[in-house]
Amino acid sequence: MSAMYDRSAEWLRGFYDRRLSAPPVLDLAGGFADGRRFTQAWQSLRDEALALAGDLPSIPRFHELMAAQADISANDARDWRMFVLKAYGVEIGRNMARCPQLASLVRSSPDVLTATLSFLAPGKHIPLHRGPFRGVSRFYLGLSVPMSADGLPAVTLTIDGIGHRIGDGEALLWDDTYPHEVKNDSGQWRIALLMDIRRRDLPRGLQRVSRLLVGVAGIAVRFRGIG
């Protein structure tokens, strides 16, 4: 990642860390009650994602959307492609139109700030890294996850040293400012829904700061364009 991005992310994490204590994995029911609606609809969401997978070259790699993420996206010549429907409160209209079921759920869930379909290539390793912003939590829903010979999902999300193997229709809510990495130990693509969820458990002062930061990020999305 760029030096400026790294310094900014480190400062922002420290700012929140001094004011907020939370575990790596969060309570889904308490932290994102609408998550149940997404998990109940996972098969419809999978079908929309599989339709997109028929034209993977048209979906940008993560570092093509954010150059600062090249260290974790362009690290091993294997693709990590991201189909962004919403980014920091800004809808990507043409992408929302291609996934009407997912778009409907996103629009009816006001705490969803960012929604992305993540396509992870066979053998892809996303190395250890940390997210910058503790004002949101990360929702991960498996949509099309390859299985390994042991009968478990072949993709491992490791958060703060603990591995999580999340299969089709299974979800996890977690704090992505903890060190984490992902490895696809299969010969197939993995598709998952990744969403950033507004945190409601923040102290009042941090809530105001988070709203400001999300708003600034949304302005940047509009200015640069994304998707």
DADAQUI-V51628 format. One record per residue. N is the residue number from 0. RES is the residue in one small letter. BURIAL is + if it has 16 or more other C-alpha atoms within 10 Angstrom, else -. Layout:
n=N res=RES burial=BURIAL
n=N res=RES burial=BURIAL
This chain:
n=0 res=m burial=-
n=1 res=s burial=-
n=2 res=a burial=-
n=3 res=m burial=-
n=4 res=y burial=-
n=5 res=d burial=-
n=6 res=r burial=-
n=7 res=s burial=-
n=8 res=a burial=+
n=9 res=e burial=+
n=10 res=w burial=-
n=11 res=l burial=+
n=12 res=r burial=+
n=13 res=g burial=-
n=14 res=f burial=-
n=15 res=y burial=+
n=16 res=d burial=-
n=17 res=r burial=-
n=18 res=r burial=-
n=19 res=l burial=-
n=20 res=s burial=-
n=21 res=a burial=-
n=22 res=p burial=-
n=23 res=p burial=+
n=24 res=v burial=+
n=25 res=l burial=+
n=26 res=d burial=-
n=27 res=l burial=+
n=28 res=a burial=-
n=29 res=g burial=-
n=30 res=g burial=+
n=31 res=f burial=+
n=32 res=a burial=-
n=33 res=d burial=+
n=34 res=g burial=+
n=35 res=r burial=-
n=36 res=r burial=-
n=37 res=f burial=+
n=38 res=t burial=+
n=39 res=q burial=-
n=40 res=a burial=-
n=41 res=w burial=+
n=42 res=q burial=-
n=43 res=s burial=+
n=44 res=l burial=+
n=45 res=r burial=+
n=46 res=d burial=-
n=47 res=e burial=+
n=48 res=a burial=+
n=49 res=l burial=-
n=50 res=a burial=-
n=51 res=l burial=+
n=52 res=a burial=-
n=53 res=g burial=-
n=54 res=d burial=-
n=55 res=l burial=+
n=56 res=p burial=-
n=57 res=s burial=-
n=58 res=i burial=+
n=59 res=p burial=+
n=60 res=r burial=+
n=61 res=f burial=+
n=62 res=h burial=+
n=63 res=e burial=+
n=64 res=l burial=+
n=65 res=m burial=-
n=66 res=a burial=-
n=67 res=a burial=+
n=68 res=q burial=+
n=69 res=a burial=+
n=70 res=d burial=-
n=71 res=i burial=+
n=72 res=s burial=+
n=73 res=a burial=+
n=74 res=n burial=-
n=75 res=d burial=-
n=76 res=a burial=-
n=77 res=r burial=+
n=78 res=d burial=+
n=79 res=w burial=+
n=80 res=r burial=+
n=81 res=m burial=+
n=82 res=f burial=+
n=83 res=v burial=+
n=84 res=l burial=+
n=85 res=k burial=+
n=86 res=a burial=+
n=87 res=y burial=+
n=88 res=g burial=+
n=89 res=v burial=+
n=90 res=e burial=+
n=91 res=i burial=+
n=92 res=g burial=-
n=93 res=r burial=-
n=94 res=n burial=+
n=95 res=m burial=+
n=96 res=a burial=-
n=97 res=r burial=-
n=98 res=c burial=+
n=99 res=p burial=-
n=100 res=q burial=+
n=101 res=l burial=+
n=102 res=a burial=+
n=103 res=s burial=-
n=104 res=l burial=+
n=105 res=v burial=+
n=106 res=r burial=-
n=107 res=s burial=-
n=108 res=s burial=+
n=109 res=p burial=-
n=110 res=d burial=+
n=111 res=v burial=+
n=112 res=l burial=+
n=113 res=t burial=+
n=114 res=a burial=+
n=115 res=t burial=+
n=116 res=l burial=+
n=117 res=s burial=+
n=118 res=f burial=+
n=119 res=l burial=+
n=120 res=a burial=+
n=121 res=p burial=+
n=122 res=g burial=+
n=123 res=k burial=+
n=124 res=h burial=+
n=125 res=i burial=+
n=126 res=p burial=+
n=127 res=l burial=-
n=128 res=h burial=+
n=129 res=r burial=+
n=130 res=g burial=+
n=131 res=p burial=+
n=132 res=f burial=+
n=133 res=r burial=+
n=134 res=g burial=+
n=135 res=v burial=+
n=136 res=s burial=+
n=137 res=r burial=+
n=138 res=f burial=+
n=139 res=y burial=+
n=140 res=l burial=+
n=141 res=g burial=+
n=142 res=l burial=+
n=143 res=s burial=+
n=144 res=v burial=+
n=145 res=p burial=+
n=146 res=m burial=+
n=147 res=s burial=-
n=148 res=a burial=-
n=149 res=d burial=-
n=150 res=g burial=-
n=151 res=l burial=-
n=152 res=p burial=+
n=153 res=a burial=+
n=154 res=v burial=+
n=155 res=t burial=+
n=156 res=l burial=+
n=157 res=t burial=+
n=158 res=i burial=+
n=159 res=d burial=+
n=160 res=g burial=-
n=161 res=i burial=-
n=162 res=g burial=-
n=163 res=h burial=-
n=164 res=r burial=+
n=165 res=i burial=+
n=166 res=g burial=+
n=167 res=d burial=+
n=168 res=g burial=+
n=169 res=e burial=-
n=170 res=a burial=+
n=171 res=l burial=+
n=172 res=l burial=+
n=173 res=w burial=+
n=174 res=d burial=+
n=175 res=d burial=+
n=176 res=t burial=+
n=177 res=y burial=+
n=178 res=p burial=+
n=179 res=h burial=+
n=180 res=e burial=+
n=181 res=v burial=+
n=182 res=k burial=+
n=183 res=n burial=+
n=184 res=d burial=+
n=185 res=s burial=+
n=186 res=g burial=-
n=187 res=q burial=+
n=188 res=w burial=+
n=189 res=r burial=+
n=190 res=i burial=+
n=191 res=a burial=+
n=192 res=l burial=+
n=193 res=l burial=+
n=194 res=m burial=+
n=195 res=d burial=+
n=196 res=i burial=+
n=197 res=r burial=+
n=198 res=r burial=+
n=199 res=r burial=-
n=200 res=d burial=-
n=201 res=l burial=+
n=202 res=p burial=-
n=203 res=r burial=-
n=204 res=g burial=-
n=205 res=l burial=+
n=206 res=q burial=+
n=207 res=r burial=-
n=208 res=v burial=-
n=209 res=s burial=+
n=210 res=r burial=-
n=211 res=l burial=-
n=212 res=l burial=-
n=213 res=v burial=+
n=214 res=g burial=-
n=215 res=v burial=-
n=216 res=a burial=+
n=217 res=g burial=+
n=218 res=i burial=-
n=219 res=a burial=-
n=220 res=v burial=+
n=221 res=r burial=-
n=222 res=f burial=-
n=223 res=r burial=-
n=224 res=g burial=-
n=225 res=i burial=+
n=226 res=g burial=+
